[in-house]
Amino acid sequence: MDEMQEQAKKRGKGIFLEWGIFLLLPMIAFFLMEAYEHNAFVEVRSQAIWFNILLLELLAFCLYFVIGRMHIAGSVLLLCTMIFGLVNHYVMAFRSTPFVPWDIFSVGTAASVMGNYDFTPTTRVILVTLGFVALIVLSVVMLRRGPRLYVRVRIGAALLAMSGLCFFVHLLQQEEFQTKHYLYPFLFTPAYMTKVNGMAVTFAMDLAYVVVDKPKGYDASEAEEILEKYEGQEDTAESEDATDLPNIIVIMDEAFSDLSVLGNLNTNEEVMPFMQRMQQGADNAITGYAQVSVCGGNTANSEFEFLTGNTMAFLPAGSIPYQQYIKGDTPSLASYLISLGYETYAQHPYGESGWNRNQVYPLLGFDHMDFLQDYENKSYLRKYVSDASDMQHIIETFEQKETGKPMFLFNVTMQNHGGYTEEYPDLSVDIHSGYDSSQLDQYLTLVHRSDQALEDLIDYFEGVEEKTIIVFFGDHQPADAVAAPFYRDPLTAGVLKEDPSLRYQVPYLVWANYDIPEASGKNTSLNYLAAQVLEAAGVPTSAYQNYLLELQESYPVLSAAGQQESATVDSDVLLTYKKLQYYQLFERNRQ
């Protein structure tokens, strides 16, 4: 009898120890997960630390009640947090923004280009991963005899735990709760938000924005009435005859940017001599800098802003409209130009499934699509089709089109895509920055090649009889891994500190082989650029474009970069834009 009591006593102590270890696992997992990027003890806000731990505790109990074995539940929790931490680390390294819920929709795109990035782990990554592995082994050994639960008990307990988890996630998404507990809610700075809130809490907060809510006071009929007021403002057009309309060729060049906007970048030769000549006041050219909403990645969002006239400023930070919101016919520059008699082409010398382009382009109104398999006699630079080859494909498309029928061609290049860590026998790095960074020098050299390809394209169209207008701009600046050696230089660091929006500026060029009004130093943002191009080209503009042309007089620059240059700040004006955008994106053509 005494022996049985002694065994029961030991087992009781064992159960107490097992529960203690199981409760400690989420706490340790949180600090290890954060350690991939930073020291959570120092940088995550105190209340947020406990909220992260509570989230992981609830998740651990959900796993335990569903699986029924304590050691398996603990191991799964540790494995999930390790993978989450690793994914967030590499997304931060390559894109300069954290992992967010809608990145799950980008898995296919990420997989298609991941072979071009350097995944060599740092010492920190190795040590943290070894810590996770050791903890998994410990949990298996120490919790193998952990208490098991009857199926009926597990089902009820699992439902209770899941309800608690869902309730707490909902609580974290409430503005009043966030304010009361000093959670940082501003989505336009996702890296900082993750840094001070912790990964798990930030991810839970971001879940609220997977679906876009209707703007305050939104009514579809009101949006239609507003747009009706802007119908028929087409007197800028010389003629509505399709044969008199110009060809419009738009090139969004991968990672093409002018890093000298961040400070004085000294190189052994000019990085983009042709673009600089055009910026100094060329005939029939409009130049300036366009503000974009992304940096280092998420190219599709720059496409979205230009083609639709919508702004990422009104959508969740880090979201990808191509993958989340465009599920039916959506008004765009392409669909509008079709109504004027244009033939529309979308071209991208890479995989068709990237950013769901093969599904989205038809919904935006493109008649023809060319992807990598449609490019003949293509040449490569590094692992991608060169810009020179890509622009030759544009010329071939033009030469094969129906004479006299205007074409709208939207081309997204691939040559300059990251990463820039490998050496390539076909790329001689000619541009040197003076910084000890092979990545920066390779990037600048690639931009130099793009500049040359653009010059050759414009040389060709100077000799073309059909009226043609060419629009060229970059989708974003390169990630921090490339640009940081320069902009963190003490001599230039102050520039970016004073104006963070400089990190979101790219040069643009509008050039025509016929007379258009010239302008230089005309800064804008991508949501306005298409309407401005049509106005300069003498092409009739739609009601939505007319609205944007009027709006840009008050808000010359508007993007998700957290900066708005405005002549007159009026929240009601922006609310009207938000309502019209919601109508255009979610309800027009779908009622």
Residue pairs with C-beta under 8 A, 6 or more apart in sequence:
14 145
15 146
15 147
17 142
18 70
18 142
18 143
18 145
18 146
18 147
19 147
21 74
21 138
21 139
21 142
21 143
22 60
22 64
22 70
22 73
22 74
22 139
22 143
22 146
23 57
25 60
25 74
25 77
25 78
25 135
25 139
26 53
26 56
26 57
26 59
26 60
26 77
27 53
27 56
27 57
28 135
29 56
29 77
29 78
29 81
29 132
29 135
30 40
30 49
30 52
30 53
30 56
30 81
30 198
30 200
31 40
31 41
32 81
32 82
32 85
32 128
32 131
32 132
32 135
33 81
33 82
33 84
33 85
33 199
33 200
34 40
34 44
34 85
34 198
34 199
35 85
35 124
35 128
35 131
36 85
36 86
36 88
36 89
36 124
36 125
36 128
37 85
37 88
37 89
37 92
37 195
38 195
40 49
40 198
43 195
43 196
44 52
44 195
44 196
44 197
44 198
45 182
45 183
45 184
45 196
45 197
47 181
47 182
47 183
48 181
48 182
48 183
48 196
48 197
48 198
48 201
49 198
51 172
51 181
51 183
51 198
51 201
52 198
52 199
52 200
52 201
54 168
55 165
55 168
55 169
55 200
55 201
55 204
56 77
56 81
56 200
58 161
58 164
58 165
58 168
59 77
59 80
59 165
60 73
60 74
60 77
61 157
61 161
62 158
62 161
62 162
62 165
63 73
63 76
63 77
64 70
64 73
64 74
65 149
65 154
65 155
65 157
65 158
65 161
66 73
66 154
66 158
67 73
67 76
68 148
68 149
68 151
68 154
69 146
69 148
70 143
70 146
70 147
71 139
71 140
71 142
71 143
71 144
71 146
74 139
74 140
74 143
75 136
75 139
75 140
78 132
78 135
78 136
78 139
79 132
79 136
81 132
82 129
82 132
84 99
84 199
85 128
85 199
86 125
86 129
87 99
88 98
88 99
88 194
88 199
89 125
90 117
90 119
91 97
91 98
91 99
91 103
92 98
92 99
92 191
93 479
93 481
94 117
94 296
94 297
94 418
94 419
94 479
94 481
95 296
95 297
95 298
95 479
96 191
96 295
96 296
96 297
96 479
96 480
97 190
97 191
97 295
97 296
97 297
97 298
97 318
98 190
98 191
98 193
98 194
98 199
98 202
98 318
99 199
99 203
100 190
100 203
100 206
100 316
100 317
100 318
100 319
101 203
101 206
101 207
101 210
102 210
102 316
102 318
102 319
102 320
102 323
102 324
103 110
103 318
105 320
105 323
105 324
106 320
106 323
106 355
108 353
108 354
109 353
109 354
109 355
112 350
112 351
112 353
112 354
113 354
113 417
116 383
116 417
116 418
116 419
117 418
117 419
117 421
118 419
118 421
118 422
121 129
149 157
168 204
169 204
169 207
171 177
172 178
172 183
172 201
172 204
172 205
173 204
173 205
173 207
173 208
175 185
177 183
178 185
178 205
179 185
183 197
183 201
183 205
184 192
184 193
184 196
184 197
185 193
185 205
186 192
186 193
187 193
187 206
187 209
187 316
187 317
187 318
188 313
188 317
188 560
188 561
188 562
189 317
189 562
190 202
190 317
190 318
193 202
193 205
194 202
197 205
206 316
206 318
209 316
209 317
209 319
210 316
210 319
210 324
212 315
212 316
212 325
212 582
212 586
214 582
215 314
215 575
215 578
215 579
215 582
216 575
217 575
217 579
218 579
218 582
218 583
220 583
220 587
220 591
222 579
223 579
223 580
223 582
223 583
223 587
224 583
226 547
226 576
226 579
226 580
227 543
227 544
227 547
227 580
227 583
228 543
229 543
230 543
230 544
230 546
230 547
230 550
231 543
231 546
233 541
233 543
233 546
234 240
234 540
234 541
236 535
236 538
236 540
236 541
237 538
237 539
237 540
238 244
238 538
239 245
240 340
240 540
242 340
242 341
242 342
242 405
242 406
243 404
243 405
243 406
244 467
245 340
245 341
245 342
245 406
245 467
245 539
246 406
246 466
246 467
246 468
246 469
246 512
246 514
246 537
246 538
246 539
247 398
247 406
247 407
247 408
247 409
247 466
247 467
247 468
247 469
248 337
248 342
248 406
248 407
248 408
248 409
248 468
248 469
248 471
248 533
248 537
248 539
249 394
249 398
249 407
249 409
249 411
249 461
249 468
249 469
249 470
249 471
250 306
250 408
250 409
250 410
250 411
250 470
250 471
250 472
250 533
251 391
251 394
251 411
251 412
251 413
251 454
251 457
251 470
251 471
251 472
251 473
252 299
252 302
252 303
252 306
252 410
252 411
252 412
252 413
252 473
252 474
252 475
253 387
253 413
253 416
253 450
253 454
253 472
253 473
253 474
253 475
254 299
254 412
254 413
254 414
254 415
254 416
254 417
254 474
254 475
255 416
255 417
255 418
255 443
255 446
255 447
255 474
255 475
255 476
255 477
255 478
256 413
256 416
256 447
256 450
256 473
256 474
256 475
256 506
256 507
257 447
257 474
257 476
257 477
257 478
257 505
257 506
257 507
258 271
258 272
258 275
258 289
258 505
258 506
258 507
259 265
259 444
259 477
259 483
259 486
259 487
260 271
261 289
261 502
261 505
262 483
262 486
262 487
262 492
262 495
262 496
262 502
262 503
263 486
263 487
263 489
263 491
263 492
263 493
263 495
263 496
264 491
264 492
265 271
265 433
265 486
265 492
266 433
266 434
267 431
267 432
267 433
267 434
267 444
268 431
268 432
269 430
269 431
269 448
270 276
271 431
271 444
271 447
271 448
271 451
272 447
272 448
272 450
272 451
272 507
273 451
274 451
274 452
274 454
274 455
275 287
275 451
275 454
275 507
275 509
278 285
278 287
278 509
278 511
279 287
279 507
279 509
279 520
279 521
280 520
281 518
281 520
282 511
282 518
283 518
284 511
284 512
284 513
284 514
284 515
284 516
284 518
285 509
285 510
285 511
285 512
285 518
285 520
286 509
286 510
286 511
286 516
286 517
286 518
286 519
286 520
286 522
286 532
286 536
287 507
287 508
287 509
287 510
287 519
287 520
287 521
287 522
288 507
288 508
288 519
288 520
288 521
288 522
288 523
288 524
289 505
289 506
289 507
289 508
289 523
289 524
290 473
290 505
290 506
290 507
290 508
290 523
290 524
290 525
290 526
290 529
291 501
291 504
291 505
291 523
291 524
291 525
291 526
291 557
291 559
291 561
291 563
292 301
292 302
292 305
292 474
292 475
292 476
292 504
292 505
292 506
292 525
292 526
292 559
292 561
293 301
293 302
293 305
293 311
293 312
293 313
293 504
293 526
293 559
293 560
293 561
294 301
294 302
294 312
294 475
294 476
294 504
294 560
295 476
295 477
295 479
295 503
295 504
295 561
296 418
296 476
296 477
296 478
296 479
296 480
297 476
297 479
298 318
298 320
298 476
299 355
299 412
299 475
299 476
300 320
300 321
300 322
300 323
300 355
300 357
301 312
301 320
301 321
302 475
302 476
302 526
303 322
303 355
303 410
303 412
303 475
304 310
304 312
304 321
304 322
305 311
305 312
305 525
305 526
305 527
305 559
306 333
306 473
306 526
306 527
306 529
306 530
307 332
307 333
307 334
307 364
307 410
307 530
308 330
308 331
308 332
308 333
308 364
308 527
308 584
308 585
309 333
309 527
309 528
309 530
309 531
309 544
309 545
309 548
309 584
310 321
310 527
310 581
310 584
310 585
311 525
311 527
311 558
311 559
311 560
311 577
311 581
312 319
312 321
312 559
312 560
313 558
313 559
313 560
313 564
314 577
314 578
314 581
314 582
315 321
315 325
315 560
317 560
319 325
320 355
321 585
322 355
322 356
322 357
322 360
323 355
323 356
325 585
325 586
326 356
326 360
326 363
326 364
326 585
327 363
328 363
328 589
328 590
329 335
329 363
329 365
329 589
329 590
330 363
330 364
330 584
330 585
330 588
330 589
331 542
331 544
331 584
331 588
331 589
332 364
332 365
333 408
333 410
333 530
334 344
334 346
334 361
334 364
334 365
334 366
334 408
334 410
335 364
335 365
336 365
336 542
336 545
337 344
337 365
337 406
337 408
337 539
338 344
338 365
338 367
340 406
340 539
340 540
341 405
341 406
342 405
342 406
342 407
342 408
343 367
343 368
343 401
343 402
343 405
343 406
343 407
343 408
344 365
344 366
344 367
344 368
344 407
344 408
344 409
344 410
345 366
345 367
345 368
345 369
345 370
345 397
345 407
345 408
345 409
345 410
346 357
346 361
346 364
346 366
346 368
346 369
346 370
346 409
346 410
346 411
347 369
347 370
347 371
347 390
347 393
347 394
347 397
347 409
347 410
347 411
347 412
348 354
348 357
348 370
348 371
348 372
348 411
348 412
348 414
349 371
349 372
349 375
349 378
349 384
349 385
349 389
349 390
349 393
349 413
349 414
350 371
350 372
350 384
350 385
350 414
351 371
351 372
352 358
352 369
352 371
352 372
352 373
357 369
357 371
358 369
358 371
361 369
362 369
366 410
370 393
370 397
372 378
372 385
375 385
375 389
375 390
375 393
377 389
378 385
378 389
378 393
379 385
379 386
379 388
379 389
380 386
380 389
380 426
381 387
381 388
381 415
381 424
381 426
381 427
381 446
381 449
382 415
382 422
382 424
382 426
382 427
382 446
383 424
384 414
384 415
384 417
385 414
385 415
386 415
386 449
386 453
387 413
387 415
387 416
387 449
387 450
387 453
387 454
388 449
388 452
388 453
388 456
390 411
390 413
390 414
390 415
390 453
391 411
391 453
391 454
391 456
391 457
394 409
394 411
394 457
395 457
395 460
397 407
397 409
398 407
398 409
398 464
398 468
401 407
403 466
404 466
412 475
413 450
415 446
415 449
415 450
416 443
416 446
416 447
416 450
418 478
418 479
418 482
419 439
419 481
420 438
420 439
420 440
420 442
420 443
420 446
420 478
420 482
421 438
421 439
423 438
427 442
427 445
427 446
428 445
429 438
429 441
429 442
429 445
430 445
430 448
431 441
431 444
431 445
431 447
431 448
432 441
433 440
433 441
433 444
433 485
433 486
435 485
435 486
435 489
436 485
437 482
437 485
437 486
439 481
439 482
439 485
440 482
440 483
440 485
440 486
443 478
443 482
454 472
454 509
457 470
458 470
458 511
461 468
461 470
461 513
462 513
464 513
467 512
467 513
467 514
468 512
468 513
468 514
469 510
469 511
469 512
469 513
469 516
469 533
469 536
469 537
470 509
470 510
470 511
470 512
471 508
471 509
471 510
471 529
471 533
472 508
472 509
472 511
473 506
473 507
473 508
473 509
473 526
473 529
474 506
474 507
474 508
475 506
476 504
476 506
477 483
477 503
477 504
477 505
477 506
483 503
486 492
487 493
487 495
487 496
487 503
495 502
496 502
496 503
499 563
500 561
500 562
500 563
501 557
501 561
501 562
501 563
503 561
504 559
504 561
504 563
505 523
508 524
508 529
510 516
510 532
510 533
510 536
512 536
512 537
516 536
516 537
516 538
517 536
523 556
523 557
523 565
524 532
524 552
524 556
524 557
525 556
525 557
525 558
525 559
526 559
527 548
527 558
527 559
528 548
528 549
528 551
528 552
528 558
530 545
531 541
531 545
531 546
531 548
531 549
531 552
532 549
532 552
534 540
534 541
534 545
535 541
535 549
541 549
544 580
544 584
547 577
547 580
551 558
551 573
551 577
552 558
553 567
554 566
554 567
554 568
554 570
554 573
555 564
555 565
555 566
555 567
555 573
555 574
556 565
556 566
556 567
557 563
557 564
557 565
558 564
